[in-house]
Amino acid sequence: MENWESPVERAIREAQERGDFDNLPGTGKPLRSLGDPEREDPDWWVRQLAEREHLDLSGALSPPLALRKEAATFPGSLLDLRTEASVRAVLDDYNHRVKTDRLRPGVGASFPIWAPLVDVDDMVAQWRTLREAAQAERASRAAHEATTVTSAAGQEAPYRQGSSWLGRLLRRSRGS
């Protein structure tokens, strides 16, 4: 009886005969993440795909985990907000979403995962401290830039109060 060969097997055999599989990158090397006891993770390929494609998998998180992840960024993520009222609004909205999520019926026999509520007053105090530190750093950087003039050669020289803008421009262009 003759051996029957499927079209796929025939295509693979012909490619081997042509040498299409010779000298492929990684030939003779173990596959990454397979059999490595340090990286024994059944979802290694998903993580690798997400890293390679720069995917944001935060949308795949369950609501409580997404809320926990959001809470972990407080108060640093609030630094862009300008007023205490806006910080309080964001934190109140977060607490409202946590409470709404807690009303969701549980699924399965396992204990439900809950996101923590945040203490709005404590977070506002932390936000104030971080914001003041950031403003102080910006002010010291601005003061340093105002007291030094960078020449065309990239060297810093002290700023001379009485000199004219034309003199500073000429000194900068000469590199003095």
Contacts in CASP RR format, 6 or more apart in sequence:
PFRMAT RR
TARGET T0000
AUTHOR 0000-0000-0000
METHOD contacts of the structure
MODEL  1
MENWESPVERAIREAQERGDFDNLPGTGKPLRSLGDPEREDPDWWVRQLA
EREHLDLSGALSPPLALRKEAATFPGSLLDLRTEASVRAVLDDYNHRVKT
DRLRPGVGASFPIWAPLVDVDDMVAQWRTLREAAQAERASRAAHEATTVT
SAAGQEAPYRQGSSWLGRLLRRSRGS
5 13 0 8 1.000
15 21 0 8 1.000
32 48 0 8 1.000
33 39 0 8 1.000
33 41 0 8 1.000
33 44 0 8 1.000
33 45 0 8 1.000
33 48 0 8 1.000
34 44 0 8 1.000
41 47 0 8 1.000
49 55 0 8 1.000
50 57 0 8 1.000
58 66 0 8 1.000
58 69 0 8 1.000
59 66 0 8 1.000
61 69 0 8 1.000
62 113 0 8 1.000
63 101 0 8 1.000
63 104 0 8 1.000
64 101 0 8 1.000
64 112 0 8 1.000
64 113 0 8 1.000
64 114 0 8 1.000
64 115 0 8 1.000
65 113 0 8 1.000
65 115 0 8 1.000
67 94 0 8 1.000
67 97 0 8 1.000
67 98 0 8 1.000
67 101 0 8 1.000
67 115 0 8 1.000
68 113 0 8 1.000
68 115 0 8 1.000
68 116 0 8 1.000
70 77 0 8 1.000
70 94 0 8 1.000
71 94 0 8 1.000
71 115 0 8 1.000
71 116 0 8 1.000
71 118 0 8 1.000
74 91 0 8 1.000
74 94 0 8 1.000
74 118 0 8 1.000
74 123 0 8 1.000
74 126 0 8 1.000
75 87 0 8 1.000
75 123 0 8 1.000
75 126 0 8 1.000
75 127 0 8 1.000
75 130 0 8 1.000
76 127 0 8 1.000
76 130 0 8 1.000
78 87 0 8 1.000
78 90 0 8 1.000
78 91 0 8 1.000
78 123 0 8 1.000
78 127 0 8 1.000
79 127 0 8 1.000
79 130 0 8 1.000
79 131 0 8 1.000
79 134 0 8 1.000
81 87 0 8 1.000
81 90 0 8 1.000
81 127 0 8 1.000
84 124 0 8 1.000
84 127 0 8 1.000
84 128 0 8 1.000
87 123 0 8 1.000
87 124 0 8 1.000
87 127 0 8 1.000
88 120 0 8 1.000
88 124 0 8 1.000
91 118 0 8 1.000
91 120 0 8 1.000
91 123 0 8 1.000
91 124 0 8 1.000
92 120 0 8 1.000
94 118 0 8 1.000
95 117 0 8 1.000
95 118 0 8 1.000
95 120 0 8 1.000
98 114 0 8 1.000
98 115 0 8 1.000
98 116 0 8 1.000
98 117 0 8 1.000
99 117 0 8 1.000
101 114 0 8 1.000
101 115 0 8 1.000
102 114 0 8 1.000
106 112 0 8 1.000
146 159 0 8 1.000
147 158 0 8 1.000
147 159 0 8 1.000
148 156 0 8 1.000
148 157 0 8 1.000
148 158 0 8 1.000
148 159 0 8 1.000
149 156 0 8 1.000
149 157 0 8 1.000
149 158 0 8 1.000
149 159 0 8 1.000
149 168 0 8 1.000
149 171 0 8 1.000
149 172 0 8 1.000
150 156 0 8 1.000
150 157 0 8 1.000
150 172 0 8 1.000
151 157 0 8 1.000
151 171 0 8 1.000
151 172 0 8 1.000
151 175 0 8 1.000
151 176 0 8 1.000
152 172 0 8 1.000
152 173 0 8 1.000
152 174 0 8 1.000
152 175 0 8 1.000
153 175 0 8 1.000
155 175 0 8 1.000
157 171 0 8 1.000
157 176 0 8 1.000
160 168 0 8 1.000
163 171 0 8 1.000
END
